[in-house]
Amino acid sequence: YIADPYKVWSTLIEIARSGELAHHTYVTLRISAYGFAIGCAAGIILPFALRPLPRFTEAIEPWIMASVGVPKYALIPLFILWFGINDAPKLWLIGLLVFYPVFIAVLAGIRNVDGRLINMARVVGASEFRISREVIWHGLLPFFFSGLKIALPRAVSAAIIGEFLVGFEGIGFYIENSRQQMDVTGAFVGIAVAIALVLIINAVLVKID
């Protein structure tokens, strides 16, 4: 039930040489990137849209935070029912898992920007758009990068889990297909690749931060 590390390494080299590893990795990263872009955009835009509406924010924020507790992976069958067997269910899953950490981080960052800086920008005649772009956005960047460190690995993990149930390519499909064929070595190869992807993404974020 546990693969021989030597066999895992040999299989990894074999599928890398054949191009199969590159293809499955590309598919997973592509859908991860699309879903991440959707969730990240929503997680950034919504807090900025709510900033001028404090009372409305207070009204809907508890509902948004309550929805965090909904098990997102349990929604996959519903997404398949609603959107079909294509990339759409995976995009919804990835987008949701990315949205929450980014939304929470950006909202916290907006609230922690020094109000005196905003007032000074208004005094010199800066528009609200320029204040949002030059003052608030730069002030919340540490919060934003903290959210990214959670959201990006989640995007890859969500894509892989979505591929277990939907699709015929990708790292998740490779793991699930290996499992169905009782290929323990293949399953461990897929898991190793998934771990490597998350570690590489995290290392890139650390360098950028």
C-alpha positions as CSV (number, residue, x, y, z in Angstrom):
1,Y,0.0,0.0,0.0
2,I,3.1,2.3,0.1
3,A,5.2,2.7,-3.0
4,D,8.9,2.0,-3.1
5,P,10.6,5.4,-3.3
6,Y,13.0,4.1,-5.9
7,K,10.0,3.0,-8.1
8,V,8.4,6.4,-7.6
9,W,11.5,8.1,-8.7
10,S,11.9,5.8,-11.7
11,T,8.3,6.3,-12.8
12,L,8.7,10.1,-12.4
13,I,11.7,10.1,-14.7
14,E,9.9,7.9,-17.2
15,I,6.8,10.0,-17.5
16,A,8.9,13.2,-17.5
17,R,10.9,11.8,-20.5
18,S,7.7,10.8,-22.3
19,G,6.1,14.3,-21.9
20,E,3.2,12.9,-20.0
21,L,4.3,14.7,-16.8
22,A,4.6,18.1,-18.6
23,H,1.2,17.7,-20.2
24,H,-0.7,16.9,-16.9
25,T,1.2,19.6,-15.0
26,Y,0.4,22.2,-17.7
27,V,-3.3,21.2,-17.5
28,T,-3.4,21.5,-13.8
29,L,-1.5,24.8,-13.7
30,R,-3.7,26.3,-16.4
31,I,-7.0,25.6,-14.7
32,S,-5.4,26.7,-11.4
33,A,-4.3,30.0,-12.9
34,Y,-7.8,30.7,-14.4
35,G,-9.6,29.9,-11.2
36,F,-7.1,31.8,-9.2
37,A,-7.5,34.9,-11.4
38,I,-11.3,34.8,-11.0
39,G,-11.3,34.3,-7.3
40,C,-8.5,36.8,-6.7
41,A,-10.1,39.5,-8.8
42,A,-13.4,39.0,-6.9
43,G,-11.5,39.0,-3.5
44,I,-9.9,42.4,-4.4
45,I,-12.8,44.2,-6.1
46,L,-15.4,43.4,-3.5
47,P,-13.6,44.9,-0.5
48,F,-12.9,48.1,-2.5
49,A,-16.5,48.3,-3.6
50,L,-17.7,47.9,0.0
51,R,-15.2,50.6,1.3
52,P,-17.5,53.6,0.7
53,L,-20.5,51.6,2.2
54,P,-19.7,50.9,5.8
55,R,-23.2,50.1,6.9
56,F,-23.8,47.8,4.0
57,T,-20.5,46.1,4.8
58,E,-21.5,45.5,8.4
59,A,-24.8,44.0,7.1
60,I,-23.3,41.5,4.6
61,E,-19.9,40.7,6.2
62,P,-21.4,38.2,8.7
63,W,-23.1,36.3,5.8
64,I,-19.9,36.2,3.8
65,M,-17.9,35.0,6.9
66,A,-20.7,32.4,7.6
67,S,-20.3,31.0,4.1
68,V,-16.7,30.3,4.8
69,G,-17.9,27.3,6.9
70,V,-19.6,25.7,3.9
71,P,-17.5,22.6,2.8
72,K,-16.5,23.7,-0.7
73,Y,-15.5,20.2,-1.8
74,A,-19.0,19.0,-1.0
75,L,-20.3,21.4,-3.6
76,I,-18.5,19.7,-6.5
77,P,-21.4,17.3,-7.3
78,L,-23.7,20.4,-7.4
79,F,-21.3,22.2,-9.6
80,I,-21.2,19.3,-12.0
81,L,-25.0,19.2,-12.0
82,W,-25.3,22.9,-12.7
83,F,-22.4,23.4,-15.1
84,G,-21.7,20.0,-16.7
85,I,-18.6,17.9,-17.0
86,N,-16.1,20.5,-18.2
87,D,-13.8,23.0,-16.7
88,A,-16.6,25.2,-15.2
89,P,-17.1,23.1,-11.9
90,K,-13.3,23.2,-11.3
91,L,-13.2,27.0,-11.9
92,W,-16.0,27.6,-9.5
93,L,-14.3,25.4,-6.8
94,I,-10.9,27.1,-7.3
95,G,-12.5,30.5,-7.4
96,L,-14.4,30.0,-4.1
97,L,-11.4,28.6,-2.3
98,V,-9.2,31.5,-3.5
99,F,-11.8,34.2,-2.9
100,Y,-12.2,33.9,0.8
101,P,-8.5,34.3,2.0
102,V,-8.0,37.1,-0.5
103,F,-11.2,38.9,0.5
104,I,-10.4,38.6,4.2
105,A,-6.8,39.8,3.7
106,V,-7.7,42.7,1.5
107,L,-10.6,43.8,3.8
108,A,-8.3,43.7,6.8
109,G,-5.7,45.6,4.9
110,I,-8.1,48.4,3.9
111,R,-9.2,48.7,7.5
112,N,-5.6,49.0,8.8
113,V,-4.5,51.8,6.4
114,D,-3.8,54.9,8.4
115,G,-6.8,57.2,7.9
116,R,-4.5,60.3,8.2
117,L,-2.8,59.3,4.9
118,I,-6.2,59.1,3.2
119,N,-7.2,62.5,4.6
120,M,-3.9,64.1,3.5
121,A,-4.5,62.7,0.0
122,R,-7.9,64.2,-0.1
123,V,-6.6,67.6,1.1
124,V,-4.2,67.7,-1.9
125,G,-7.0,67.0,-4.2
126,A,-6.5,63.3,-5.0
127,S,-9.6,61.5,-6.4
128,E,-11.1,58.5,-4.6
129,F,-9.7,56.2,-7.4
130,R,-6.2,57.6,-7.0
131,I,-6.5,57.2,-3.2
132,S,-7.5,53.6,-3.6
133,R,-4.7,52.9,-6.1
134,E,-1.8,54.9,-4.5
135,V,-2.6,55.0,-0.8
136,I,-4.8,52.1,0.2
137,W,-3.5,49.5,-2.2
138,H,0.2,50.1,-1.3
139,G,-0.8,50.1,2.4
140,L,-2.5,46.7,2.2
141,L,0.1,44.9,0.2
142,P,1.5,43.0,3.2
143,F,-2.0,41.7,4.0
144,F,-2.5,40.8,0.3
145,F,0.6,38.8,0.1
146,S,-0.3,36.9,3.3
147,G,-3.6,36.0,1.7
148,L,-1.8,34.9,-1.5
149,K,0.3,32.5,0.5
150,I,-2.9,30.7,1.5
151,A,-4.8,31.2,-1.7
152,L,-2.3,30.0,-4.3
153,P,-1.6,26.5,-2.8
154,R,-5.4,26.2,-2.4
155,A,-5.9,26.9,-6.1
156,V,-3.6,24.0,-7.0
157,S,-5.1,21.6,-4.5
158,A,-8.6,22.5,-5.6
159,A,-7.7,22.0,-9.2
160,I,-6.3,18.5,-8.4
161,I,-9.3,17.5,-6.4
162,G,-11.6,18.8,-9.1
163,E,-9.7,16.6,-11.6
164,F,-10.5,13.6,-9.5
165,L,-14.1,13.9,-10.5
166,V,-14.1,16.0,-13.7
167,G,-11.9,15.8,-16.7
168,F,-9.5,13.3,-18.4
169,E,-6.2,15.0,-17.9
170,G,-4.2,16.8,-15.2
171,I,-2.4,15.7,-12.0
172,G,-5.6,14.9,-10.3
173,F,-6.7,12.7,-13.1
174,Y,-3.3,10.9,-13.1
175,I,-3.6,10.2,-9.4
176,E,-7.2,9.0,-9.7
177,N,-6.5,6.9,-12.8
178,S,-3.6,5.3,-11.0
179,R,-5.8,4.5,-8.0
180,Q,-8.5,2.9,-10.2
181,Q,-5.8,0.7,-11.7
182,M,-4.4,-0.2,-8.3
183,D,-1.1,1.5,-9.4
184,V,0.2,2.7,-6.0
185,T,3.4,3.9,-7.5
186,G,1.6,6.1,-10.0
187,A,-0.6,7.6,-7.2
188,F,2.5,8.4,-5.2
189,V,4.1,10.0,-8.2
190,G,1.1,12.3,-8.7
191,I,1.1,13.2,-5.0
192,A,4.9,14.0,-5.2
193,V,4.3,16.3,-8.2
194,A,1.4,18.0,-6.4
195,I,3.6,18.7,-3.3
196,A,6.4,19.9,-5.6
197,L,4.1,22.4,-7.3
198,V,2.9,23.8,-4.0
199,L,6.5,24.2,-2.7
200,I,7.6,25.9,-5.9
201,I,4.7,28.3,-5.8
202,N,5.4,29.1,-2.2
203,A,9.1,29.7,-2.8
204,V,8.2,32.1,-5.6
205,L,5.8,34.0,-3.3
206,V,8.5,34.3,-0.7
207,K,10.9,35.7,-3.2
208,I,8.3,38.3,-4.4
209,D,7.3,39.2,-0.9
